[in-house]
Amino acid sequence: MKKHIIDSMECWEGSGNVFADLGLPDAEKIKIKSGLIIEIMNALERLDLTQQEAAQRMGITQPKLSDILRGRNFSISERKLMDCLNRLGYDIEIRVKPAAEPVGHLRLALA
């Protein structure tokens, strides 16, 4: 991270992954899951679905959906979140390409 001085205050430029900046383990996975959950929230609003209607469409229970939306259930897999988005009318594309650096990165691009 890069350090900047702004109005006599020390500021650090983030890496683009707040979870990594906070030193959380599995920061890349958390970032992906968070992005998928945010997109599920956007879908529920766009489709004007209640949690009960959305849960039924997504193939999960309403309490499980509520936990997901409140950030209480991070044990759910990325694959299950992608399946939920498919059931809400979203296409999911996974692209794999050689990395520019020795170790590659995970990235979620939302349209």
JOZI-V295393 format. One record per residue. RES is the residue in one small letter. PSI is psi in radians with two decimals (none if undefined). BURIAL is b if it has 16 or more other ideal C-beta (glycine too) atoms within 10 Angstrom, else e. Layout:
RES/PSI/BURIAL, RES/PSI/BURIAL
This chain:
m/2.60/e, k/2.35/e, k/2.41/e, h/2.63/e, i/2.07/e, i/2.10/e, d/0.84/e, s/0.23/e, m/2.41/e, e/2.16/e, c/2.56/e, w/2.30/e, e/2.26/e, g/2.85/e, s/-0.18/e, g/-0.14/e, n/1.71/b, v/-0.55/e, f/-0.66/b, a/-0.71/b, d/-0.55/e, l/-0.07/e, g/0.38/e, l/2.44/e, p/2.63/e, d/0.65/e, a/-0.67/b, e/-0.77/e, k/-0.70/e, i/-0.71/b, k/-0.75/b, i/-0.86/b, k/-0.75/b, s/-0.76/b, g/-0.72/b, l/-0.70/b, i/-0.72/b, i/-0.69/e, e/-0.62/b, i/-0.75/b, m/-0.75/e, n/-0.71/e, a/-0.75/b, l/-0.70/b, e/-0.81/e, r/-0.70/e, l/-0.10/e, d/0.86/e, l/2.50/b, t/2.89/e, q/-0.66/e, q/-0.81/e, e/-0.77/e, a/-0.77/b, a/-0.76/b, q/-0.77/e, r/-0.60/b, m/-0.20/b, g/0.48/e, i/3.00/b, t/2.75/e, q/-0.75/e, p/-0.64/e, k/-0.73/e, l/-0.76/b, s/-0.78/e, d/-0.74/b, i/-0.83/b, l/-0.44/b, r/0.05/e, g/0.38/e, r/-0.12/e, n/1.37/b, f/0.10/e, s/-0.22/e, i/2.44/b, s/2.76/e, e/-0.65/e, r/-0.74/e, k/-0.69/b, l/-0.68/b, m/-0.67/b, d/-0.73/e, c/-0.76/b, l/-0.68/b, n/-0.79/e, r/-0.31/e, l/0.13/b, g/0.37/e, y/2.49/b, d/2.49/e, i/2.25/e, e/2.32/e, i/2.17/e, r/2.27/e, v/2.28/e, k/2.76/e, p/2.47/e, a/2.67/e, a/-0.39/e, e/2.89/e, p/-0.56/e, v/2.23/e, g/3.10/e, h/2.69/e, l/2.48/e, r/2.41/e, l/2.11/e, a/2.04/e, l/2.37/e, a/none/e
